[in-house]
Amino acid sequence: MEVTEKSKPSFTRGRPWNVSFHVVLSSLALLGVIAMLNYLAHRHDQRLYLSQISAHKLSPLTLQTLSGLTNTVKIVCLYDRGEALFGAVTTLLKEYQARSSKIELEFVDARMPGRAQAVRSQYSVAEGDTSRVIFDSGGLVRTVLSTELSEYAVSPDNKEIRRSGFRGEQLFTSALLNVTQTKPVKAYFLQGHGEHRLSEENQGYGRFVKMLKNNNVETDALNPLMATNDIPADCGLLIVGGPSHQLERDELVKIDRYLARGGRMLAMLNIQARQLPVGLEQLLLNWNIQAGLDWVQDPAQAESGDAYIFLASNYGTHPLVRSMLRTSVKMYGPRSVSRRAEQQPITDAPKVTEILFTSSAGRLITPSDNPGEAIVSKQGNIPLAVAAERGKIQGVNAEDGSTRIVVVGESLFLSNMLIGHMANSDFANQIVNWLVNRDALLNEIGPSPLSEYQILLTEPQMKQVRWLFLAAIPGVAVVLGFFVWLRRRV
């Protein structure tokens, strides 16, 4: 009987082996392609940003910092997931983790017990404190609070204060550098001449001290420099915070000698001493810094109903304030601080740069010859702060040879009641970083823009939306399901 084409068996014993061979071969080929793609992705790391919220490309400084990490950095994001910036913080931290194998990232919901409580106990965080991102490397800890991450702007239409920028990369990269590259510094607060006390509640510097400690700067009080008491050898930064009483001549000599050998000083003036010099004015004059015996107002930037308080947002051209653009410092009754008009004609004279000004509506008020009266002696952009630097001295250690001084015309802007306002803490950070040679932290990483979207619906429109989601969409799914079922029944 002749076997026709139709009578041939459709299934043979060798067919399963043939199919299995092709499946195994295809699987191996697929695995090979995946392995090749992973190898190429590892060698040529390229990230594709599909959404606007994640389209935050890291700056060259951040990439350089991440690629240079040699020690493991543990980042703990202790956050309330209901906060507005949680999404932005999460996205940015994952970018950091993707760029370095030395980053260990952990997200902890601050609202949940257990792990959150363990983190609070480990890093001394009180129950109910604000959300934060903790950077920990070898015992060095830097914390970035959620309240520090936002930049605000006033709407020109309705004068409403709204969140306009996200400062995550700026603060996170600074924290990384602090726990991996910066050396500890010891700062001393001079006391005994009416300066702000560290323990005072409103006008004290307790929050400023905490900020310094968070930036790897240890602090201590320094008694008056009388008799054998001198500036300690380990002093990396001398802070003179608003003295209102006279400094003795011997004290001024010791401070001048400290600066001459490459010391660093932050001096803040007290408005109460504008009519009775405390001696600091003459010392600064020797360094080509003019501390005015006056009072500065700025009606255009003044707080409503208080001529003493105004915002200063005009900056000079100095690395210290380069990243401060678009921010404002809140000041309370400052004195003028400027570059000396006739500088000393010596070869190693310090270079003095004015770094902060009033607006063009600024007014300089000086006492008149009549007691109790004052006159407006100048109008325009009045300088409020300066930065002075004298180059390295021959024969002196390279780290200590360069003298740096910052003088600010008032001392309350870093007090407990004002340091949290506007960009005061940022200004303090920049000042300290420049004074102690942490120039890498004076980066130009600006805040990334944030867009806020609002959907305004009338009551009838809200009813339509409710019907759409509660009835129309489920109803369409039910009808389609019925027709599918009916089709299969036929």
C-alpha positions in Angstrom: 0.0 0.0 0.0 1.5 3.3 -1.0 2.0 5.8 1.8 0.5 9.2 0.8 1.5 12.6 2.2 -1.7 12.6 4.3 -1.0 9.2 5.8 2.5 10.3 7.1 2.6 10.5 10.9 2.4 14.1 12.2 4.5 13.3 15.2 7.8 11.5 15.3 10.0 10.4 18.3 12.8 12.7 17.3 10.6 15.8 17.2 10.6 16.5 21.0 14.4 16.4 21.0 14.5 18.7 18.1 12.2 21.2 19.8 14.1 20.9 23.1 17.4 21.5 21.3 16.0 24.7 19.7 14.5 25.9 23.1 17.8 25.4 24.9 19.8 27.0 22.1 17.4 30.0 22.0 17.6 30.3 25.8 21.4 30.2 25.7 21.5 32.8 23.0 19.1 35.0 25.0 21.3 34.7 28.1 24.3 35.6 26.0 22.7 38.7 24.7 21.6 39.7 28.2 25.1 39.1 29.6 26.6 41.2 26.7 24.1 44.1 27.3 24.9 44.0 31.1 28.6 44.1 30.3 28.2 47.0 27.9 25.9 48.8 30.4 28.5 48.4 33.1 31.3 49.7 30.9 29.3 52.5 29.4 26.9 53.8 32.2 24.2 55.9 30.6 21.0 56.8 32.4 17.8 57.7 30.5 15.4 60.2 32.2 11.8 59.5 31.2 10.0 62.0 33.5 10.6 65.6 34.4 10.7 64.8 38.2 13.6 62.4 37.7 15.5 64.5 35.1 18.0 65.8 37.6 21.5 65.2 36.2 24.2 65.2 38.8 26.7 68.0 38.6 30.4 67.4 37.8 31.4 68.0 41.4 28.9 65.4 42.7 30.0 62.8 40.1 33.7 63.5 41.0 32.9 63.1 44.7 31.0 59.8 44.2 33.7 58.4 41.9 36.4 59.3 44.4 34.8 57.5 47.4 37.1 55.0 49.0 35.2 54.3 52.2 31.6 53.0 52.5 29.1 55.7 53.2 25.8 54.6 54.8 22.9 56.9 54.0 19.7 56.5 56.1 16.7 58.3 54.8 14.5 58.7 57.9 11.5 60.3 56.3 7.8 60.7 56.7 6.6 59.3 53.3 3.7 61.8 53.4 6.0 64.8 53.1 5.9 66.8 49.9 9.6 66.4 49.1 9.9 62.6 49.8 9.7 61.8 46.1 12.4 64.2 45.2 14.6 63.0 48.0 14.1 59.4 47.1 14.9 59.9 43.4 18.0 61.9 44.1 19.4 59.4 46.7 18.9 56.6 44.2 20.9 58.6 41.7 23.7 58.7 44.2 23.5 55.0 44.9 23.6 54.2 41.1 26.8 56.2 40.7 28.9 54.6 43.4 29.2 51.1 44.9 30.4 52.7 48.1 26.9 54.0 48.9 24.7 51.9 51.2 21.2 53.3 51.0 18.3 52.6 53.4 14.8 54.1 53.5 13.1 54.1 56.9 9.5 55.2 57.3 9.6 57.7 60.2 6.0 56.9 61.1 6.6 53.2 61.7 7.9 51.7 64.9 10.8 49.2 65.1 13.5 50.2 62.7 12.7 53.9 62.9 13.1 53.7 66.7 16.4 51.9 66.3 17.7 54.7 64.0 16.5 57.4 66.3 18.3 55.7 69.2 21.5 55.2 67.2 21.7 58.8 66.0 20.2 60.6 69.0 17.1 61.7 67.2 14.2 62.7 69.5 10.7 61.3 68.8 8.7 63.6 66.7 11.7 65.4 65.2 11.6 66.4 61.6 12.5 64.0 58.8 16.1 63.9 57.8 18.8 62.2 55.7 21.7 60.8 57.7 25.2 60.3 56.2 27.5 58.0 58.2 31.1 57.1 57.3 33.4 55.5 59.9 31.6 57.3 62.8 31.5 60.7 61.2 27.9 61.7 60.8 26.3 64.6 58.9 22.5 65.2 59.0 20.4 67.0 56.4 17.0 68.1 57.8 14.0 68.1 55.6 13.5 71.8 56.6 16.8 72.7 54.9 15.9 71.2 51.5 13.5 73.8 50.2 14.1 77.2 48.7 11.2 79.6 48.9 10.2 82.6 46.8 7.5 85.2 47.1 4.9 85.2 44.4 4.8 88.6 42.6 1.0 88.3 42.2 -0.4 87.7 45.6 2.8 87.9 47.7 2.4 84.2 48.7 5.5 82.4 49.9 5.8 79.2 47.8 8.4 76.5 47.5 10.5 77.2 44.4 13.6 75.1 44.5 15.0 71.8 45.8 18.5 72.0 47.4 19.0 68.3 47.8 22.1 67.9 45.6 23.8 70.9 47.2 23.3 69.6 50.7 23.8 65.9 50.0 27.1 66.4 48.2 28.3 68.8 51.0 27.4 66.1 53.5 29.4 63.4 51.6 32.4 65.7 51.5 32.1 66.4 55.2 32.1 62.7 56.2 34.7 61.6 53.8 37.2 64.4 53.0 37.1 67.2 55.5 39.4 67.4 58.5 38.0 68.2 62.0 38.4 71.8 63.0 38.3 73.5 66.4 36.4 76.8 66.7 36.6 79.0 69.8 33.9 81.6 70.7 35.5 84.6 72.5 33.5 85.5 75.6 33.6 88.1 78.4 32.9 91.3 76.5 29.2 91.1 76.1 29.3 88.6 73.2 26.4 86.3 72.5 26.4 83.4 75.0 26.2 79.9 73.6 23.6 78.8 76.1 21.3 81.9 75.9 17.8 81.0 74.5 16.9 83.7 71.9 20.0 85.7 71.3 22.4 82.8 72.0 24.4 80.8 69.5 23.2 77.3 70.4 21.8 76.5 67.0 24.9 77.9 65.3 27.0 75.7 67.5 24.9 72.7 66.5 25.3 73.6 62.8 29.1 73.8 63.2 29.2 70.4 64.9 27.1 69.0 62.1 29.8 70.3 59.7 32.7 68.5 61.6 33.6 71.7 63.5 34.1 71.2 67.3 33.4 74.3 69.4 34.4 75.7 72.8 34.2 78.9 74.7 37.3 81.1 75.1 37.7 83.3 78.2 39.1 86.8 77.9 42.7 86.8 76.7 44.1 88.4 79.8 47.4 87.6 81.5 48.8 84.3 80.3 45.5 83.3 78.6 46.2 83.1 74.9 44.4 81.8 71.8 44.9 78.0 71.9 47.3 76.4 69.5 44.6 74.2 68.1 42.3 77.1 67.2 41.3 76.7 63.6 38.7 79.5 63.7 38.2 82.3 66.1 34.6 83.6 66.4 34.0 87.1 67.9 30.2 87.3 68.1 29.0 90.8 68.8 31.1 92.2 71.7 29.5 95.2 73.3 32.2 96.0 75.9 35.8 97.2 75.4 38.5 94.6 74.6 41.7 95.2 76.4 44.8 96.3 74.5 46.6 93.0 75.3 43.7 91.0 73.9 43.7 92.9 70.7 47.5 92.4 70.3 47.0 88.6 70.8 44.2 88.5 68.2 46.3 90.5 65.8 49.3 88.2 66.4 47.1 85.1 65.8 45.9 86.6 62.5 49.4 87.6 61.4 50.6 84.0 61.6 47.8 82.7 59.3 44.7 82.6 61.7 41.1 82.6 60.7 38.4 84.9 62.2 34.7 85.5 61.9 33.9 88.9 63.5 30.3 90.1 63.9 29.6 93.6 65.1 27.0 94.7 67.7 24.7 97.6 66.9 24.8 98.6 70.6 28.5 99.3 70.1 28.1 101.7 67.2 28.6 104.8 69.4 31.2 103.3 71.7 34.0 101.4 69.9 35.1 98.2 71.5 38.6 98.2 70.0 37.8 95.6 67.3 37.2 98.5 64.9 40.9 99.7 65.0 42.2 96.1 64.8 40.1 95.5 61.6 41.3 98.9 60.2 44.9 97.6 60.4 43.7 94.8 58.1 42.1 97.3 55.6 38.5 96.7 56.9 36.4 99.7 57.8 33.8 98.9 60.5 31.4 101.8 60.6 30.1 103.5 63.7 26.7 103.8 62.1 23.4 102.1 61.4 22.1 100.8 58.1 18.5 100.8 56.9 16.9 99.5 53.7 13.3 100.7 53.4 12.8 98.8 50.1 13.7 95.4 51.7 12.4 96.2 55.3 10.1 93.9 57.2 6.7 95.5 57.6 6.5 97.9 60.5 10.1 97.4 61.6 12.9 99.5 60.2 15.5 97.5 62.0 14.9 94.2 60.1 15.4 93.9 56.4 16.5 91.3 53.7 19.9 91.7 52.1 20.1 89.9 48.7 22.8 91.8 46.7 26.1 89.9 46.7 29.6 90.7 45.5 31.9 88.7 43.3 33.6 86.3 45.7 33.7 82.5 45.8 32.1 82.6 49.3 28.8 84.0 47.9 28.8 82.6 44.4 26.1 80.0 45.3 24.0 82.5 47.3 22.4 84.1 44.3 18.6 84.3 44.4 18.7 84.0 48.2 18.3 86.6 51.0 19.9 87.0 54.4 17.7 88.4 57.2 19.5 91.1 59.2 18.7 93.0 62.3 20.1 96.5 62.6 23.4 96.0 60.9 26.4 98.4 60.8 28.3 99.1 57.6 31.4 97.1 56.8 33.5 98.1 53.8 36.9 98.0 52.3 39.1 100.7 53.7 39.2 103.7 51.4 42.9 104.3 51.7 44.5 100.9 52.1 47.9 100.5 53.6 50.6 100.6 50.8 52.4 97.4 51.9 53.3 94.4 49.8 51.5 91.8 51.9 48.3 93.8 52.5 45.2 91.6 52.6 42.8 91.6 49.7 39.4 92.8 50.9 36.2 92.1 49.0 32.8 93.4 49.9 30.4 90.5 49.7 27.0 91.6 50.8 25.0 94.9 50.2 21.7 96.5 50.7 19.5 97.4 47.7 19.9 100.7 46.0 17.5 102.2 48.5 19.9 101.6 51.4 20.6 104.4 53.9 23.6 105.0 56.1 22.6 106.7 59.3 25.3 108.3 61.5 25.1 110.2 64.8 24.9 114.0 64.5 26.6 116.6 66.7 23.3 117.1 68.5 22.8 114.3 71.1 19.9 111.9 70.3 19.8 112.9 66.6 21.0 111.1 63.5 21.4 112.0 59.9 21.3 110.1 56.6 24.9 110.4 55.4 24.8 108.2 52.4 22.2 106.5 50.2 22.6 103.6 47.7 24.1 100.1 48.0 25.7 100.0 51.4 28.2 97.1 52.1 27.3 94.9 55.1 30.0 92.3 55.1 33.5 91.7 53.7 35.9 88.8 53.2 39.6 89.5 53.5 42.6 87.2 52.7 46.3 87.6 52.8 48.4 85.1 50.9 50.7 82.5 52.4 53.6 83.7 54.4 57.1 82.4 53.6 58.3 79.9 56.2 54.9 79.2 57.7 53.0 75.9 57.4 51.0 75.9 54.1 47.8 75.2 55.8 48.1 78.0 58.3 50.0 80.6 56.2 47.0 82.2 54.6 45.0 84.6 56.8 41.3 84.8 56.2 38.8 87.1 57.9 35.1 87.6 57.4 33.4 90.6 59.1 29.6 91.0 59.1 27.9 94.2 60.2 25.6 92.5 62.7 25.6 89.5 65.1 22.0 88.6 65.5 21.6 86.9 62.1 23.2 83.8 63.6 21.3 83.9 66.8 18.8 81.2 67.7 15.9 83.4 66.7 17.2 84.3 63.2 19.5 81.6 62.0 16.6 79.5 60.7 15.2 82.4 58.7 15.7 82.9 54.9 19.2 81.8 53.9 21.0 82.8 57.1 22.2 79.3 57.9 23.4 78.9 54.3 25.4 82.1 54.6 26.9 80.9 57.8 27.9 77.6 56.2 29.5 79.4 53.3 31.4 81.7 55.6 32.7 78.8 57.8 33.7 76.6 54.8 35.7 79.4 53.2 37.4 80.4 56.5 38.6 76.8 57.2 39.8 76.1 53.6 36.9 73.9 52.6 36.7 75.5 49.2 35.4 72.3 47.6 32.2 72.9 49.6 31.8 76.4 48.1 30.3 74.7 45.1 28.0 76.2 42.5 25.4 73.5 42.7 22.3 75.5 42.6 18.8 74.4 43.7 16.9 72.5 41.1 13.5 74.1 40.2 10.3 72.6 41.6 7.0 73.0 39.8 3.7 72.9 41.8 0.5 72.0 40.0 -2.9 72.8 41.2 -6.2 71.4 39.7 -9.1 73.7 40.5 -12.6 72.2 40.0 -16.1 73.5 40.6 -18.6 71.5 42.6 -20.4 70.3 39.4 -17.1 69.3 37.9 -16.2 67.4 41.0 -19.5 65.4 40.7 -18.7 64.6 37.1 -15.3 63.3 38.2 -16.8 61.1 40.9 -19.3 59.6 38.5 -16.5 59.0 36.0 -14.3 57.0 38.4 -17.1 55.4 40.5 -19.6 54.4 37.8 -18.5 55.1 34.2 -15.1 53.4 34.1 -16.2 50.3 36.1 -19.4 50.2 34.0 -17.5 50.1 30.7 -15.3 47.2 32.1 -18.5 45.3 33.1 -20.1 45.7 29.7 -16.9 44.6 27.9 -16.6 41.6 30.1 -20.3 40.7 29.4 -19.7 40.8 25.6 -16.5 38.7 25.9 -18.4 36.1 28.0 -21.3 36.1 25.5 -18.9 35.7 22.5 -17.3 32.7 24.1 -20.7 31.1 24.8 -21.7 31.2 21.1 
